Amino acid sequence: MHKLQEDMKEMQQLHFEEMNIMKQKQEKLEVELALMRSYISKFVHLEDLPSSSNDTANRLFKMLLALMGIHNGFRDNATPL
């Protein structure tokens, strides 16, 4: 029984450490994404892009901006970048 309790405690500690690592990685990715959003919005605004529906690259770029939450230089939560 004592061995089982020790194993459980060790597993809980490992889980705690892994969760901390994942949280740190997520925070780092969120910072990187915010920087990318900020960088892109400084140089490109959706209204400045050509509106040709036949331009595949343009459509893909607009989709990328939409996926990143950028719309007319603002994030989805309407906070200026």
C-alpha positions, 0 to 999 in steps of 0.5 A: 500500500505504501508503494502505491501511495509513493507511485501516485505521489510521483505520478502527480508530481510528474503531471504537475511538471508536465502541465507547467511545461505545457503552460510555459510553451503555450504562453510562449506561442501566444506571445509569438502569435501576438508579435506576428499579428502585430507585425502583419497588421503594421504592414498590411490592412485587408482594405489595401489588398486587391479584391480580385476573386481570381487571385488565389494568393490574395484569397489565401493571404486574407484567409491567413489573416482571418485565421490569425484574428486580424481584421482591418488592423484590429484583433477580433476583440477590437483591441488595436494591435 
